[in-house]
Amino acid sequence: MKKLHTFLVFSFLAGMIALASCEEQRILFEGPAYVRFTDTTLNFKESIGRMVEVKVHVVGKPLNQSVTVNYTISGNAREGRDYIIEGTKGTVTIPANKSFGTINVRLINNANNILNSQEIIFTLTNVSSNELQVGSGRDNIIGKQLRLTIQDDCLFSGFYTGSRQGGTRTVPNVEITSQDCREYLISNWNIDIFDFNAIKPTLNFIDNGDNTLTIPAQVSSELSTPYDTLRGSGIWNPQTRAILLNVRIKVPLSATKDTVITVPFTFTPR
């Protein structure tokens, strides 16, 4: 019993020492409070199809009044041709009692089939509150700058809403991608012709360079025979940027004969 009592006392003291050690290692923020970019680099394709949010936040306790942070823009990306700043350019507001403000950047898909990239460099310059500084570390350099890289994309790459002629529904977030700006892959879509239970076969098509498209003969493993072989043609409307694909599909006509039907699909850019 005496040994057990000694063991329990020792265990209790060891636990208290470990707890005290943890308390000593706890790091508390003591300031000075500052504003910074949440990220230092961002990378997006120009065909992303949604707003790019560049976040600025307060490191420290949020203030009970709104804060205005000023910034400059440099880099080789061209405003109005590669991107647009939504809202007031050069300032971002962090609302009262909040930690984050947002610079909204809309990328422009100029789709010139030149696969290069451009950069927007955001630099924080000053903040409206005397309780905050811009950036931290030596020369306040930490968090002061963000580099947004815009990656060029192919002519038809991006996100679309898909529909078929005579269909009763549309399919959002259809993605079209390419590695060489000639052959494209459509994914995230439901062909929705013969009640395929929402399976999503992929489809390849080729840009002929004259606004016409070719769907080469291809077999979709996600479709059951005899619907698995697809081919066809299409066109691209340079004004609306919509894609019309006429997909030819072999279907059974009888127990001994098959026929081919053509089903038009339209893909409208988001």
Secondary structure in CASP SS format (residue, H / E / C, confidence):
PFRMAT SS
TARGET T0000
AUTHOR 0000-0000-0000
METHOD secondary structure of the structure
MODEL  1
M C 1.00
K H 1.00
K H 1.00
L H 1.00
H H 1.00
T H 1.00
F H 1.00
L H 1.00
V H 1.00
F H 1.00
S H 1.00
F H 1.00
L H 1.00
A H 1.00
G H 1.00
M H 1.00
I H 1.00
A H 1.00
L H 1.00
A H 1.00
S H 1.00
C H 1.00
E H 1.00
E H 1.00
Q H 1.00
R C 1.00
I C 1.00
L C 1.00
F C 1.00
E C 1.00
G C 1.00
P C 1.00
A C 1.00
Y E 1.00
V E 1.00
R E 1.00
F E 1.00
T C 1.00
D C 1.00
T C 1.00
T E 1.00
L E 1.00
N E 1.00
F E 1.00
K E 1.00
E C 1.00
S C 1.00
I C 1.00
G C 1.00
R C 1.00
M C 1.00
V E 1.00
E E 1.00
V E 1.00
K E 1.00
V E 1.00
H E 1.00
V E 1.00
V E 1.00
G C 1.00
K C 1.00
P C 1.00
L C 1.00
N C 1.00
Q C 1.00
S C 1.00
V E 1.00
T E 1.00
V E 1.00
N E 1.00
Y E 1.00
T E 1.00
I E 1.00
S E 1.00
G C 1.00
N C 1.00
A C 1.00
R C 1.00
E E 1.00
G C 1.00
R C 1.00
D C 1.00
Y E 1.00
I E 1.00
I E 1.00
E E 1.00
G C 1.00
T C 1.00
K C 1.00
G C 1.00
T E 1.00
V E 1.00
T E 1.00
I E 1.00
P C 1.00
A C 1.00
N C 1.00
K C 1.00
S C 1.00
F E 1.00
G E 1.00
T E 1.00
I E 1.00
N E 1.00
V E 1.00
R E 1.00
L E 1.00
I C 1.00
N C 1.00
N C 1.00
A C 1.00
N C 1.00
N C 1.00
I C 1.00
L C 1.00
N C 1.00
S E 1.00
Q E 1.00
E E 1.00
I E 1.00
I E 1.00
F E 1.00
T E 1.00
L E 1.00
T E 1.00
N E 1.00
V E 1.00
S C 1.00
S C 1.00
N C 1.00
E C 1.00
L C 1.00
Q E 1.00
V E 1.00
G C 1.00
S E 1.00
G C 1.00
R H 1.00
D H 1.00
N H 1.00
I C 1.00
I E 1.00
G C 1.00
K C 1.00
Q E 1.00
L E 1.00
R E 1.00
L E 1.00
T E 1.00
I E 1.00
Q E 1.00
D C 1.00
D C 1.00
C C 1.00
L C 1.00
F C 1.00
S C 1.00
G E 1.00
F E 1.00
Y E 1.00
T E 1.00
G E 1.00
S E 1.00
R E 1.00
Q C 1.00
G C 1.00
G C 1.00
T C 1.00
R C 1.00
T E 1.00
V E 1.00
P E 1.00
N E 1.00
V E 1.00
E E 1.00
I E 1.00
T E 1.00
S E 1.00
Q C 1.00
D C 1.00
C C 1.00
R C 1.00
E E 1.00
Y E 1.00
L E 1.00
I E 1.00
S E 1.00
N C 1.00
W C 1.00
N C 1.00
I C 1.00
D C 1.00
I C 1.00
F C 1.00
D C 1.00
F C 1.00
N C 1.00
A C 1.00
I C 1.00
K C 1.00
P C 1.00
T C 1.00
L E 1.00
N E 1.00
F E 1.00
I E 1.00
D E 1.00
N C 1.00
G C 1.00
D C 1.00
N C 1.00
T E 1.00
L E 1.00
T E 1.00
I E 1.00
P E 1.00
A E 1.00
Q E 1.00
V E 1.00
S C 1.00
S C 1.00
E C 1.00
L C 1.00
S C 1.00
T C 1.00
P C 1.00
Y C 1.00
D C 1.00
T E 1.00
L E 1.00
R E 1.00
G E 1.00
S E 1.00
G E 1.00
I E 1.00
W E 1.00
N C 1.00
P C 1.00
Q C 1.00
T C 1.00
R C 1.00
A C 1.00
I E 1.00
L E 1.00
L E 1.00
N E 1.00
V E 1.00
R E 1.00
I E 1.00
K E 1.00
V E 1.00
P E 1.00
L C 1.00
S C 1.00
A C 1.00
T C 1.00
K C 1.00
D E 1.00
T E 1.00
V E 1.00
I E 1.00
T E 1.00
V E 1.00
P E 1.00
F E 1.00
T E 1.00
F E 1.00
T E 1.00
P E 1.00
R C 1.00
END
